[in-house]
Amino acid sequence: MSASTAPAPTTVIRVTERSRRPDGAFVTRVSFADTTEFEGVLTDPAEPGDEERFAWYFEEHLRFPFLDRDLAEDAEQRLRAYGERLFGQVFAGEAITHYRALARRGFDGCQLQVQGSAAFHRLHWEALYDPALRVPSVLRLPVTRRVDLPSPGFELPPPPSTLNILVVTARPNGRSDVGYRTISRPLLEGLRRAERPVVVDLVRPGTWQALRQHLRWKTKLHGSGHYQVIHFDVHGAVAGFAELTRSRAAERYTFSGYTFTSRPAAFEGERAFLFFETEEEGRAEAVSAHEVADLLAEHRVPVAVLNACQSAKEPASESSLAQRLVAAGVPVAIGMAYSVTVSAAQLAMPLLYAALTQGDDLIGAVQAARRSLFDAKGRRAYFDQQLDLEDWVLPVFFSQQDVRLALADMSVEQENRFLEYEARVRDEPRPEYGFVGRDLDILAIERRLLIRDDRNMLLVRGMVGAGKSTLLRHLGWWWQRTGLVEMVFWFSYEQRAWTVDEIVETIAGDLLGRVERVRWAEELTETARTERIVRLLRARRYLLVLDNAESVTAAPAAIPHALSESARHRLADFLGALQGGRTLVLVGSREDERWLAGRTFGDNTYTLPGLDEQAASVLVEAVLSRHGGAHHLRDQTQRQALEELRGLLGGYPLPLAVVLPTVATHTPAQVLADLRQGGTEADPLGLISTAIAYSHGKLDPATQHALLLLAPFTGSIPLTVLDAYRKRLATHAAVRALGSVDLAAAVAEAVRVGLATPHPRRAGWVQTLPVLPYFLRARLREFPALEAATRQAHYGLYTVLAERIHRRLVSTRPRDRASGRLRAGVEYANLRGALAHGLRTGQPVAPLVLCLEEYLDQEKQQESRRHLLGLVLARRRDAAGPLRRELATFHYLAGAFAHEQRRHPDAEEHYRQALTILDEFDDEQNSARIVHHLGMLAQSQRRFDQAEQHFRAALAGFLRFNRELAGFSYHHLGMIAHEQGHLDQADEHFRAALASFLTVGNRHKAGYAYHQLGIVAQDQGRHAEAADHYQQAYAILQEYRDRHGAAHTRHQLGALAQAQERFDEAAAHYREALVTFRAYGDHQGVADTYHQLGTVAQRQRRYDQAESHYEQALTSYQEVGEPVSVADTHYRLGTVAQDRGRRPEAEHRYRTALGLYREADHLPGVVATCHHLARLAREQQRYDQAAAWLAEAARSWRGAHGDWPVEPVTALRDLRERLGPDGLRRVLRDAVPPDLADALAEAVEETGGGTDDG
């Protein structure tokens, strides 16, 4: 590496700031390589609103990718216009002639170098746009920047023999952060094709302290200047003190978000920061640009690359981070002007480094990255959306010195060492279906091992099939590949019983040279030999892995790889001697290894879960593709069964890899049923049984018998109800014949041997190995009486628990509801198992169905809810006696579900069947509830008179039998009154509902009453009162974690702001509501919100966006079958077309809306649409047609209200002046019945003065 030993570029166009005038304009000099110079004046090319629009485009647009496309297009147009204005000022006058001469040569060997103050660098030089080019100028003419400050600099060291790159990855927010290896894995994959020798090291953990220690360690070993490039894969920001200290949650799609361990010292203006991890997850350490720059200068790192957000954004009072680095002496810094998306960094960064390793200079490498962003603009945004971004403008290249990353020739010794290293780390260990996921686990393991120097040992514990060995092998490769450890020593007790002497001898063979090895073996005592290896391991960073450690303590007769007690003591002593040293020690086991913990890892344990949902899905698809089962993904029923299989198997790799191949010959539904029953088809090769038998065989017979009694439990076992379960078991003779059984002890033993683990989400529960029930049920089939007893006891237990959970789910207390959801989620598989048994044996299942249905509804798992209700209705269709009464409950639930899905005929049929059954039992109390729901159904169909009859009948029943429910009928009576425009009556009903809800302590539903009172107050023009009601509603719904209900209130807050013409505020409310509606699959809410966003955009004269929003609303309304809303949207699209002067399109939209309004008998819509059609006709001087439309509007109004409307009649009077009295009467007779025509003509005659302005 040297400073500018390569030939300089052919031409450098220099744009230099000479001074700044009082008005803010820059006095500049533009010079070309032939010493030609031009003086000029440069003003900020930004127009009003440009900077705000750019900030929105790059910082906020990703959050709502389906909105504001017109604003995005405006930002892109502004960006180009900005670049053209900047170009026009820089290359003004004669300068353009010299520029064009270079353009004709294709800009070969050219670059544009910008030098000036921080204010000068705040201009977006990378946006420079030559109108004569078809691409941004920066893609043809690279832009580099220099700071206009005296730089201390440092002398670059001589070229090394390898290109050394240091990557710093920090994810302070853990699971909520950007994927841990999102950048580093693709970067390393790209380097596999490197032409030049490259070494990549990663700093672990991602703390500021670890970075400093790592650089000092490398400087101590190799001298300063060891690394040529440092890459910061971290969060960053340019912010003022107030903004900096306002905590933000990390965002998954951009590198931003931070909180702090302690409040930073106050400062004026804005500064640039990078954010590093700390000991506490969720807390970041903010490190200023000055500190980072000083560290890099100290260790002479010449190139810094930052995909941190805003790392090149210029604050008002201080240099950006990238500029600060070069000002402090770092020769080259590459930063980002705004927040860079994760997908952009994934795309660009590997290409940048690939270019460097292929011998390109830094400018060429940055150009390769920039070009990739221009060529592929699709970026991953929120809600699984793709978004095109013009983020090629973001990379900013500061170059204070010319740096060429040259390499020296390797000596033979260096080449041997490098190639041997490459051979060791080149090939990643690849399981059968590839290594998927585990980034969160790797991050957690690294933090547990490295965040403190005295915790260099860790037990990675996991159940059978969790993938411990696969992960440990991957970690060994990854850590050696990325420089965390020098070598990996792997000892698996599945292969043999490794003693301390064997371990020490194996390590010595790798660490000691030939001569030293002989001396070590022949001259040192056994104790000295061991101590020699201990000292080497303590002094250097290696990785020592002891896998399958559960075998160490097994009975030697059963497991040949066990160690004697004395051998175990020696092993514990040996590992204990490594405590606090530099070598990392990982122990993989199914058990807690208490015999080892005290001397080694202590409480430093990581329990390995199954794969996360995304990784498990990848593995499932890989297995299905390999074995010809991918076609099942296209069948809705089988796909649902596959999802249940994946959930049942808990994301554990071994069960997934063993069970899923069977779908080549069986459907997923068949495999699922077999797995639940303990059949043989799900495990044709017996691999699962063998894996479990290994641990099961370590249990004494009494424990094995006790575990058999737990066979019906799936996924989890609640320890607190084991005694109740035991008592139910004790009523069966087959169980009593076993004698005394200790179920709690059996569970504890299952945890000890790795067949279960403490539940990660619920204290007092254990999570069982997903396939343990399958194993136990297969064994239990040999004992039919025991099998029947356990299933019946499990069914009885969960019938009782289901009632308790359901009470919590529908509780009026937020904490109880949250607890109910958590418990229902944990116990879902057990509840379903009990339901299956009850249906199979003809026993009552209503408590189980009510609990499951409520949980699925609250979780918005509507497909599973549909399947559940369909199942119980089919199995109970011919029920008699008490089970027939249950059937009424199931019809009621199915009716409510059909109503939600707007399957109105199905809903009514279910409700009628439920009423018929309840009448058979003279059950007036529950009949009132069904009648109430029939009222809701009629209300949604706008059959208001019938709905009101139902609600009043239900109210009478509620007041007689269950006053707690009266509030619901009052509430819906208020809604009907509101729909019919009877606002005072609506207000009265809603206040009665509110009083009822509050009296019975139902604050949750009181929130909905406040919401409706807000709507009424808003419609009556009492805006302050409406806002107060909405705020009360929103606070209550938030308290109950009712995000969906709160979204409706947020929507109304938007409508209130819109009514007061606070359009930006309204749009903000609508956007937040839309996010929730989309998340909950609420198509009606989505449609309504898009519609309102359209009206806001239309009022702001953003017609393209208004049309886009209305079209989105139209699609959603058509999906949910809302003809009136469909008509409303066509009407609004007509008004947009009319506002834009597109009259034929407007007329087509109005006619479409009118047809729908007529079909729905929606008179207000008919009147409004006819009026607009008349206005269109009048604008086109089709006066007779305008009069006909006005006549229809008047007739429709009179039919509903009994009198003539003022506006149409006044407009007809105006048209009479153009058509003449006879002409108008002729048109009226053609448009309406003769008797109405004469009456309407008389009304027109009687109307006094004025014209309608349309």
DANORFEN-V127390 format. One record per residue. PHI is phi as a letter, one per 30 degrees, with the letter a starting at -180 (* if undefined). PSI is psi as a letter, one per 40 degrees, with the letter a starting at -180 (* if undefined). D_FIRST is the distance of its C-alpha to the first C-alpha in Angstrom with 1 decimal. Layout:
phi/psi/d_first
PHI/PSI/D_FIRST
PHI/PSI/D_FIRST
//
This chain:
phi/psi/d_first
*/h/0.0
b/i/3.8
c/h/7.1
h/f/9.2
d/e/8.9
d/i/10.5
d/h/14.2
d/i/15.3
e/i/17.7
e/d/21.2
b/h/22.9
c/h/22.2
d/h/25.4
c/h/25.3
c/h/27.8
c/h/28.2
d/h/30.7
c/d/32.7
a/i/35.3
b/h/37.5
d/i/41.2
e/d/43.8
d/e/44.4
j/e/40.9
d/i/39.8
c/h/36.5
d/h/36.6
b/i/33.6
b/h/32.2
c/h/30.9
b/i/29.1
c/i/28.0
d/d/25.7
d/e/28.8
i/e/29.5
d/h/32.3
b/i/32.8
b/h/35.3
d/i/36.5
a/i/37.8
b/h/39.0
b/h/37.5
c/i/39.4
e/h/38.4
d/e/39.0
d/h/40.1
d/i/43.8
e/h/45.9
j/e/45.0
d/d/41.6
d/d/39.4
d/d/41.9
d/d/41.9
d/d/38.1
d/d/38.0
d/d/40.8
d/d/39.3
c/d/35.9
c/d/37.2
c/d/40.8
e/d/41.5
d/d/40.2
d/d/43.0
b/g/45.7
d/e/44.4
c/e/47.9
b/i/48.9
h/f/48.4
d/d/47.1
d/d/48.5
d/d/46.4
d/d/43.3
d/d/44.2
d/d/44.9
d/d/41.4
d/d/39.9
d/d/42.1
d/d/41.3
d/d/37.6
d/d/38.0
d/d/40.5
e/d/38.2
d/d/35.4
d/d/38.0
d/d/39.2
d/d/35.8
d/d/35.1
d/d/38.5
d/d/37.8
d/d/34.3
c/f/35.4
c/i/38.9
i/b/40.9
d/e/39.3
e/d/35.8
d/d/36.7
d/d/37.4
d/d/33.9
d/d/32.5
d/d/34.9
d/d/33.8
d/d/30.2
d/d/31.8
d/d/33.7
c/e/30.5
i/e/29.3
h/f/26.7
e/h/24.4
i/e/21.0
c/i/22.4
a/i/21.6
c/h/23.7
c/h/22.2
c/h/24.5
b/h/24.6
l/a/27.3
d/i/28.9
e/d/29.2
d/d/32.4
d/d/30.8
d/e/28.2
d/e/31.1
d/i/32.0
d/g/30.9
d/d/28.8
d/e/27.7
d/e/31.4
e/h/31.7
b/h/34.1
d/h/35.3
e/d/38.8
d/e/38.5
c/i/35.8
c/e/36.7
b/i/33.6
e/i/31.9
e/d/30.0
d/d/26.7
d/d/26.7
c/d/26.8
b/g/25.2
e/i/22.2
c/h/22.7
b/i/20.0
b/i/21.1
b/i/20.4
d/i/22.5
c/f/25.0
b/i/24.5
d/h/23.1
c/h/19.8
d/d/19.1
i/i/15.3
a/i/13.1
d/h/10.7
d/h/7.1
d/i/6.7
d/i/5.4
d/h/3.5
d/i/6.6
c/e/9.4
b/i/10.2
d/h/9.3
c/h/11.1
b/h/13.3
c/h/16.1
c/h/19.3
c/h/22.0
c/h/25.4
b/h/28.4
b/g/31.9
e/d/34.3
c/e/37.3
h/b/37.2
d/d/39.6
d/e/39.9
c/i/36.2
d/i/33.9
e/h/33.5
e/d/31.3
c/f/29.0
e/d/29.5
c/d/25.8
d/d/24.2
d/d/26.4
d/d/25.8
d/d/22.0
d/d/22.1
d/d/24.6
d/d/22.3
d/e/19.5
d/d/22.2
c/e/21.6
d/h/17.8
d/d/16.8
c/i/13.5
d/h/13.8
b/h/13.8
b/h/15.2
c/h/17.0
c/i/18.7
c/h/21.5
d/h/22.9
b/h/26.7
d/i/28.9
d/f/27.7
c/i/28.7
d/d/27.0
d/d/27.9
d/d/26.3
d/d/22.9
d/d/23.0
d/d/24.1
d/d/21.5
d/d/18.6
d/d/20.5
d/d/21.1
d/d/17.5
d/d/16.6
d/d/19.7
d/d/18.7
b/e/15.0
i/i/14.5
d/i/13.1
i/e/9.7
d/d/10.6
c/h/10.6
d/d/8.1
b/h/11.4
b/h/14.9
c/h/17.8
c/h/21.2
c/g/24.0
b/i/26.7
d/i/29.5
a/i/29.1
a/i/31.4
c/h/32.0
a/i/35.5
d/i/38.1
d/d/39.6
d/d/42.6
d/d/40.7
d/d/38.1
c/e/40.9
c/h/42.8
e/i/42.0
b/i/41.0
d/i/41.1
d/i/37.9
c/i/38.0
d/e/37.2
c/e/36.0
b/i/33.7
d/g/31.3
a/i/33.7
j/h/36.4
a/i/36.5
b/i/38.9
b/i/38.4
d/d/39.2
b/i/40.5
d/h/41.1
d/i/38.2
d/h/39.0
d/i/40.5
b/i/38.7
c/i/39.6
i/a/38.2
b/i/35.4
b/i/32.1
c/h/29.2
b/i/29.1
c/i/27.5
b/h/29.9
c/i/29.5
d/i/31.9
b/a/34.4
d/d/36.9
c/h/39.4
d/h/38.9
j/e/39.5
b/h/38.2
c/i/34.8
c/h/33.1
d/h/32.0
c/h/28.9
d/i/28.3
e/d/25.3
d/d/25.3
d/d/25.1
d/d/22.3
d/d/20.2
d/d/21.0
d/d/19.9
d/d/16.5
d/d/16.0
e/d/17.4
c/e/14.9
h/f/11.9
c/h/11.3
d/d/9.6
b/h/11.4
c/h/15.1
c/h/17.3
b/h/21.0
c/f/23.9
d/i/26.1
d/i/29.0
h/f/29.0
d/e/25.5
b/e/25.4
d/h/29.1
c/h/30.1
d/i/32.8
d/d/35.5
c/e/34.7
b/i/31.1
d/i/27.7
d/i/26.7
e/d/24.4
d/d/21.4
d/d/22.3
d/d/22.9
d/d/19.5
d/d/17.8
d/d/20.7
d/e/20.0
k/e/16.5
d/h/14.4
d/d/12.4
b/h/13.3
b/h/16.4
c/h/18.3
b/a/21.9
b/h/25.4
d/d/28.2
b/a/31.0
d/h/31.7
c/h/29.8
d/i/31.9
d/d/31.0
d/d/31.6
d/d/29.3
d/d/26.4
d/d/27.3
d/d/27.1
d/d/24.1
d/d/21.5
e/d/21.5
d/d/21.1
e/d/18.1
d/d/16.3
d/d/17.8
d/d/16.4
d/d/12.8
d/e/13.5
c/e/15.2
j/e/12.3
d/i/13.4
d/i/11.5
d/d/12.3
d/d/15.5
d/d/16.7
d/d/16.3
d/d/18.3
d/d/20.7
d/d/21.3
d/d/22.1
d/d/24.3
d/d/26.1
d/d/27.0
d/d/28.6
d/d/30.6
d/d/31.7
b/g/32.9
c/e/34.4
d/h/36.5
b/i/35.7
d/h/37.4
b/a/39.7
d/i/42.5
i/f/45.6
h/f/43.7
c/i/43.5
c/i/41.0
b/h/40.1
d/h/38.4
b/i/35.9
c/f/34.1
c/e/31.1
d/e/28.6
d/e/28.9
d/d/27.5
d/h/23.7
b/h/22.5
c/h/19.1
c/h/18.3
b/h/15.4
c/d/15.6
b/i/12.4
d/h/10.8
c/h/7.5
c/h/6.1
d/g/5.0
d/i/4.5
b/i/6.1
d/i/7.9
d/i/11.6
d/i/13.7
d/i/16.6
d/d/20.0
d/d/20.3
d/d/17.1
d/d/18.1
e/d/21.6
d/d/20.7
d/d/18.5
d/d/21.2
d/d/24.0
d/d/22.5
d/d/22.2
d/d/25.8
d/d/27.0
c/e/25.8
d/d/25.7
c/h/29.3
d/h/30.8
e/h/34.3
b/h/36.6
d/i/40.1
e/d/42.8
c/e/42.3
i/i/38.6
c/h/37.2
b/i/38.1
i/a/37.8
i/e/37.6
e/d/34.8
d/d/37.2
d/d/38.1
d/d/34.5
d/d/33.9
d/d/37.1
d/d/36.5
d/d/33.1
d/d/34.6
d/d/37.5
d/d/35.4
c/e/32.6
d/d/33.9
b/h/35.6
d/d/34.5
c/e/38.1
b/g/38.4
c/e/36.2
b/i/39.1
b/h/40.5
c/h/43.5
c/h/42.9
c/h/46.5
a/i/47.8
d/i/50.9
e/h/51.5
i/e/49.4
d/e/47.1
j/f/44.0
d/d/43.0
d/d/41.8
d/d/40.0
d/d/38.1
d/d/37.4
d/d/36.0
d/d/33.8
d/d/32.6
e/d/31.7
d/d/29.6
d/d/28.0
d/d/27.2
d/d/25.7
d/d/23.7
c/e/22.3
i/e/21.6
d/d/24.8
b/i/26.3
d/d/25.3
b/i/28.4
b/h/31.6
c/h/35.1
c/h/37.8
b/h/41.5
c/h/44.1
d/e/47.7
d/d/48.8
d/d/47.9
a/i/49.3
d/g/50.4
d/h/47.4
c/i/48.5
e/d/46.3
d/d/46.5
d/d/45.3
d/d/42.4
d/d/41.4
d/d/41.6
d/d/39.5
d/d/36.7
d/d/37.0
d/d/36.6
c/d/33.1
c/d/31.9
c/h/33.4
d/i/32.6
d/d/35.4
d/d/36.7
d/d/36.4
d/d/38.1
d/d/41.1
d/d/41.5
e/d/41.2
d/d/43.8
c/d/46.3
c/d/46.2
c/i/45.7
d/i/48.4
e/d/48.2
d/d/47.6
d/d/44.9
d/d/43.2
d/d/43.1
d/d/41.9
e/d/39.0
d/d/37.7
e/d/38.5
d/d/36.3
d/d/33.4
d/d/33.8
d/d/34.2
d/d/31.1
b/i/28.6
c/g/28.1
c/i/30.0
b/h/32.4
c/h/36.0
c/h/38.3
c/h/42.1
c/i/43.4
h/f/47.1
d/e/48.1
d/d/51.5
d/d/52.6
d/d/52.3
c/e/55.4
d/i/57.5
d/h/60.7
e/d/60.0
d/d/62.9
d/d/61.5
b/h/57.8
d/e/56.8
c/e/53.3
d/i/54.7
c/i/54.3
d/i/57.1
d/d/57.4
d/d/56.4
d/d/53.3
d/d/52.4
d/d/52.8
d/d/50.4
d/d/47.8
d/d/48.2
d/d/47.8
d/d/44.6
d/d/43.0
d/d/44.3
d/e/42.5
d/e/39.1
e/h/40.1
i/e/37.5
d/a/34.9
d/d/31.4
d/h/32.5
c/i/33.8
b/h/37.3
c/h/38.7
c/h/42.4
c/h/43.7
a/i/47.5
d/e/50.4
c/i/52.0
d/e/51.4
h/f/51.1
d/d/53.0
d/d/53.2
c/d/49.5
e/d/48.7
e/d/50.1
c/e/47.8
b/c/44.6
d/e/43.8
i/b/46.9
c/e/47.2
d/g/43.6
b/h/44.6
c/h/43.3
d/h/46.0
d/h/44.5
d/a/46.3
d/i/46.7
d/i/44.2
d/i/44.1
e/d/46.1
d/d/43.3
d/d/41.9
d/d/45.5
d/d/46.2
d/d/43.2
d/d/44.5
e/d/48.0
d/d/47.0
d/d/45.1
d/d/48.1
d/d/50.5
d/d/48.5
d/d/48.4
c/e/52.1
i/f/53.5
c/e/54.4
d/d/52.4
d/d/55.6
d/d/56.9
d/e/54.4
c/e/56.4
c/h/59.7
d/d/60.2
d/d/62.4
d/d/60.2
d/d/57.1
d/d/58.8
d/d/59.7
d/d/56.1
d/d/55.0
d/d/57.7
d/d/56.5
d/d/53.0
d/d/54.3
d/d/56.7
d/e/54.0
i/e/51.9
i/e/48.6
d/h/48.6
e/d/46.8
d/d/49.3
e/d/52.4
d/d/50.8
d/d/49.7
d/d/53.1
d/d/55.4
d/d/53.9
e/d/54.1
d/e/57.9
d/e/57.9
d/d/57.7
b/e/61.4
b/i/62.5
d/i/62.0
e/d/59.9
d/d/63.2
d/d/64.8
d/d/61.9
d/d/61.9
d/d/65.7
d/d/65.4
d/d/62.7
d/d/64.9
c/e/68.0
i/f/66.3
d/a/67.0
c/e/65.4
d/d/63.8
d/e/60.7
b/g/59.7
d/d/61.0
c/e/59.1
i/e/59.8
d/d/56.2
d/d/56.7
e/d/59.8
d/d/58.2
d/d/55.3
d/d/57.7
e/d/60.2
e/d/57.7
d/d/57.7
d/d/61.3
d/e/62.5
d/e/61.4
c/i/63.9
d/i/67.5
e/d/70.3
d/d/71.5
d/d/68.1
d/d/67.8
d/d/71.2
d/d/70.3
d/d/67.1
e/d/69.2
d/e/71.1
c/e/67.9
e/d/67.3
d/e/68.1
d/h/65.3
b/h/62.3
i/d/58.8
b/i/60.1
b/h/62.9
d/h/64.2
d/d/65.2
d/e/67.6
c/e/70.0
d/d/70.1
d/d/73.4
d/d/74.9
d/d/73.7
d/d/75.2
d/d/78.6
d/d/78.6
d/d/77.9
d/e/80.7
d/e/83.2
c/h/82.7
d/d/84.5
d/d/81.7
d/d/79.4
d/d/82.1
d/e/82.6
d/e/79.1
i/a/80.2
d/h/78.0
b/i/74.4
c/g/71.6
d/d/69.4
d/d/67.2
d/d/66.5
d/d/65.8
d/d/63.2
d/d/61.6
d/d/61.5
d/d/59.9
d/d/57.1
d/d/56.8
c/e/56.3
i/e/53.9
c/e/56.5
a/i/56.2
a/i/54.2
e/h/54.9
d/h/54.8
d/e/51.6
c/e/53.6
b/h/57.0
d/i/58.2
i/e/61.2
c/i/60.1
b/i/58.4
c/h/56.4
d/i/57.5
e/h/55.5
e/d/56.0
c/e/57.8
d/d/59.8
e/d/62.8
e/d/62.8
d/d/62.9
d/d/65.7
d/d/67.7
d/d/67.6
d/d/69.1
d/d/71.6
d/e/73.1
d/e/74.9
b/g/76.8
e/d/78.3
d/d/80.2
d/d/77.2
d/d/75.1
d/d/77.7
d/d/78.0
d/d/74.3
d/d/74.0
d/d/77.0
d/d/76.0
d/d/72.5
e/d/74.1
d/d/76.5
d/d/73.8
d/e/71.6
d/d/74.5
d/d/75.0
d/d/71.3
d/d/71.0
d/d/73.7
d/d/71.8
d/d/68.5
d/d/70.2
e/d/71.8
d/d/68.4
d/d/66.9
c/e/69.7
d/i/70.0
d/e/70.1
c/h/67.7
e/d/64.0
d/d/63.1
d/d/65.6
d/d/64.4
d/d/60.8
d/d/62.0
d/d/64.0
d/d/61.1
d/d/59.0
d/d/61.8
d/d/62.8
d/d/59.2
d/d/59.0
c/e/62.5
e/d/62.3
d/d/62.4
d/d/65.3
d/d/67.2
d/d/66.8
d/d/68.0
d/d/71.1
d/d/71.8
e/d/71.6
d/d/74.1
d/d/76.4
d/d/76.5
d/d/77.1
c/e/79.9
i/f/81.6
c/i/81.0
d/h/80.3
b/e/76.7
e/d/76.9
e/d/75.1
d/d/72.2
d/d/72.0
e/d/72.3
d/d/69.4
d/d/67.2
d/d/68.0
d/d/67.4
d/d/64.0
d/d/62.9
d/d/64.1
d/d/62.2
d/e/59.1
h/f/59.7
c/g/59.6
d/d/62.3
d/d/62.0
d/d/62.6
d/d/65.4
d/d/67.1
d/d/66.9
d/d/68.4
d/d/71.4
d/d/72.0
d/d/72.1
d/d/74.7
d/d/76.9
d/d/77.0
d/d/77.9
c/e/80.4
e/d/82.1
c/f/85.4
d/i/85.4
b/i/88.8
i/a/90.0
e/d/87.5
d/d/84.6
d/d/85.9
d/d/85.5
e/d/81.9
e/d/81.7
d/d/82.5
d/d/79.4
d/d/77.2
d/d/78.7
d/d/78.1
d/d/74.4
d/d/74.1
d/d/75.9
d/d/73.5
d/d/70.5
d/d/72.0
d/d/72.7
e/d/69.1
d/e/68.1
i/f/70.8
c/g/72.8
d/d/75.9
d/d/78.6
d/d/77.1
d/d/76.9
d/d/80.5
d/d/81.7
d/d/80.0
d/d/81.5
d/d/84.9
d/d/84.8
d/d/83.8
d/d/86.7
e/d/89.1
d/d/88.1
d/d/88.4
d/d/91.8
d/d/92.9
c/e/92.2
h/f/93.5
c/g/90.1
d/d/90.4
d/d/87.6
d/d/84.9
d/d/86.6
d/d/85.9
d/d/82.2
d/d/82.3
d/d/84.4
e/d/81.8
d/d/79.2
d/d/81.5
d/d/81.6
d/d/77.8
d/d/77.9
d/d/80.5
d/d/78.6
d/d/75.5
c/e/77.8
i/f/79.2
c/g/82.7
d/d/83.2
d/d/86.9
d/d/86.6
d/d/83.5
d/d/85.4
d/d/88.4
d/d/86.1
d/d/84.4
d/d/87.8
d/d/89.2
d/d/86.1
d/d/86.4
d/d/90.0
d/d/89.0
d/d/86.2
d/d/88.5
d/d/90.9
c/d/88.7
a/g/85.2
d/e/84.8
d/d/81.1
c/e/80.5
d/d/82.6
e/d/79.6
d/d/78.1
d/d/81.2
e/d/81.4
e/d/77.7
d/d/78.3
d/d/81.5
d/d/79.5
d/d/77.0
d/d/79.9
e/d/81.5
d/d/78.2
e/d/77.8
c/e/81.3
i/e/80.6
c/g/82.9
d/d/80.5
d/d/83.0
d/d/84.1
d/d/80.5
d/d/79.7
d/d/82.8
d/d/81.8
d/d/78.2
d/d/79.5
d/d/81.9
d/d/79.0
d/d/76.9
d/d/79.8
d/d/80.4
d/d/76.8
d/d/76.7
d/d/80.1
c/e/79.0
i/f/75.6
c/g/73.5
d/d/70.9
e/d/68.6
d/d/71.1
d/d/72.1
e/d/68.6
d/d/69.6
d/d/72.8
e/d/71.0
e/d/68.8
d/d/71.9
d/d/73.6
d/d/70.5
d/d/70.9
d/d/74.6
d/d/74.0
d/d/71.4
d/d/73.8
c/e/76.4
i/e/74.1
c/g/73.8
d/d/70.0
d/d/69.6
d/d/71.7
d/d/69.8
d/d/66.4
d/d/67.9
d/d/69.1
d/d/65.8
d/d/63.9
d/d/66.4
d/d/66.0
d/d/62.2
d/d/62.2
d/d/64.6
d/d/62.9
d/d/59.5
e/d/61.2
d/e/62.4
h/f/59.0
d/g/60.7
d/d/57.7
d/d/59.7
d/d/62.6
d/d/60.4
d/d/58.7
d/d/62.1
d/d/62.7
d/d/59.3
d/d/60.4
d/d/63.6
d/d/61.7
d/d/59.9
d/d/63.3
d/d/64.6
d/d/61.7
d/d/62.2
d/d/65.9
c/e/65.0
i/f/62.5
c/g/59.5
d/d/57.6
d/d/54.1
d/d/55.4
d/d/57.5
d/d/54.6
d/d/52.5
d/d/55.4
d/d/55.9
d/d/52.2
d/d/52.3
d/d/55.6
d/d/54.3
e/d/51.4
d/d/54.1
e/d/56.5
d/d/53.9
d/d/52.9
c/e/56.6
i/f/57.4
d/g/60.0
d/d/60.4
d/d/63.2
d/d/61.1
d/d/58.2
d/d/60.6
e/d/62.3
d/d/59.0
e/d/57.6
d/d/61.0
d/d/60.7
d/d/57.2
d/d/58.6
d/d/61.3
d/d/58.8
d/d/56.6
d/d/59.8
d/d/61.0
d/e/57.6
i/f/58.1
c/g/55.0
d/d/57.0
d/d/54.4
d/d/53.4
e/d/57.0
d/d/57.8
d/d/54.9
d/d/56.1
d/d/59.7
d/d/58.8
d/d/57.0
d/d/60.1
e/d/62.4
d/d/60.6
d/d/60.9
d/d/64.5
d/d/65.4
d/d/63.9
c/e/65.9
i/f/69.1
c/g/69.8
d/d/71.9
d/d/72.5
d/d/68.9
e/d/68.0
d/d/70.7
e/d/69.3
d/d/65.8
e/d/67.3
e/d/69.2
d/d/66.1
d/d/64.3
d/d/67.3
d/d/67.1
d/d/63.4
d/d/64.4
d/d/67.3
d/d/65.2
c/e/62.9
i/e/65.9
c/g/65.6
d/d/69.4
d/d/69.9
d/d/67.1
d/d/68.6
d/d/72.1
d/d/70.8
d/d/69.2
d/d/72.3
d/d/74.6
d/d/72.5
d/d/72.6
d/d/76.3
d/d/77.1
d/d/75.3
d/d/77.0
d/d/80.3
d/d/79.8
d/e/78.9
h/f/81.7
c/g/79.3
d/d/81.4
e/d/79.0
d/d/76.5
d/d/79.2
d/d/80.3
d/d/76.8
d/d/75.8
e/d/79.1
d/d/78.7
d/d/75.2
d/d/76.6
d/d/79.4
d/d/76.9
d/d/75.0
d/d/78.3
d/d/79.5
d/d/76.2
c/e/77.0
i/f/80.7
c/g/81.9
d/d/84.4
d/d/86.6
d/d/83.7
d/d/82.5
d/d/86.0
d/d/86.1
d/d/82.9
d/d/84.2
d/d/87.5
d/d/85.8
d/d/83.8
d/d/87.1
d/d/88.9
d/d/86.3
d/d/86.3
d/d/90.1
d/d/90.2
c/d/88.1
c/e/89.4
i/e/92.9
b/i/92.3
d/h/90.6
d/i/87.1
d/d/86.8
d/d/83.7
d/d/84.7
d/d/88.3
d/d/87.2
d/d/84.9
d/d/87.8
d/d/90.0
d/d/87.4
d/d/87.4
d/d/91.2
d/d/90.9
c/d/89.1
c/d/91.0
i/i/94.4
e/d/96.6
d/d/97.8
d/d/94.4
d/d/92.9
d/d/95.8
d/d/95.3
d/d/91.6
d/d/92.5
d/d/95.2
d/d/92.7
c/d/90.0
b/i/92.0
e/i/95.4
e/d/98.4
d/d/99.6
d/d/96.1
d/d/95.7
d/d/98.9
d/d/97.9
d/d/94.4
d/d/95.9
d/d/98.2
d/d/95.3
d/d/93.5
d/d/96.7
d/e/96.9
d/h/93.3
c/h/93.1
h/i/90.7
i/i/86.9
b/i/84.5
c/h/81.6
d/e/78.3
i/*/76.7
//
